[in-house]
């Protein structure tokens, strides 16, 4: 039994920073298993956060420069992590940071040059996990369901509450998954307009009341009516959601309450229409799992047929980094790591590009 020692790097649409997870991953008797050995989260500086947020507006040359410099930064942070914890590492698997995601136009782009990471750390790097699937006609997202299938199959549904909410479950003998819609991206945009990073535990949202005009506008967003496979990116949020939030004149608490109500309602609708048993378990991870008010409202809307399961904080915070580590291992071993049943591609694939240090 070979044990792969690999670091997963993840930066999501919520822009709260870089997650690093040092994992041991192995296959025994045709079953994949893991142990997270060490973790670290690195917050973005205000300058880095601003640049990442505005990267969709950069010129091609400036974006490519940022692609390289961000890759160097990822390499520096990975090297620090290795030295701080005296880690023995075989590979690094990096998601990068999505700046452009337009599968309908045939492209997706995650900055964070793999070659720059590899050169900085002196280790082989696997990255660019989405492009091949888009080239095969898929959405290039979501990718985490391969981890749900191989690591967390005991649960009926796996929900991730990052910047965007997405769901994964078995449907007619196949794993499917798709982006449901909003999660922390909307909540954090509202708080940051008022100078707060986030609403800790949903405390402010709990004090508010619904703004019916805002709620109605959010609920009518066309994306919710589309069939799966489907995915969204920051461009969608800028074009479709920010105008609704900015046009709403109300208190901070009321806007947050309205967003939580919207998010929990849309998630519950998706889950309830796909339940096939009287009792189900919903594994919930991502930063939104720490929003107590959001989780309470979601459980209320799901009722008794679906139980919301909140795992350890390590899994909440680092599940995505863990899954990209797994995707790296699957790429190395030439196993499938992107599911066509999830993305809508022509076929399953073993995706990702390998960069060797020089």
Secondary structure, 3 states (H helix, E strand, C coil): CCEEEEEEEEECCCCCCEEEEEEEEEEECCEEEEEEEEEEEECCCHHHHHHHHCHHHCCHHHHHHHHHHHHHHHHHHHHHHHHHHCCCCCEEEECCEEEEEEHHHCEEEEECCHHHHHHHHCCEEEECCCHHHHHCCCCCCCCCHHHHHHHCCCCCEEEEECCEEEEEEEECCEEEEEEEEECHHHHHHHHHHCCCCCCHHHHHHHHCCCCHHHHHHHHCCHHHHCCCCCCCCHHHHHHHHHHHHHCCCCCHHHHHHHHHHHHHHHHHHHHHCCCCCCCEEEEEECHHHHCHHHHHHHHHHHHHHEEEEECCHHHHHHHHHHHHHHHHHHHHCCCCCECHHHHCCCCCECCCEEECCC
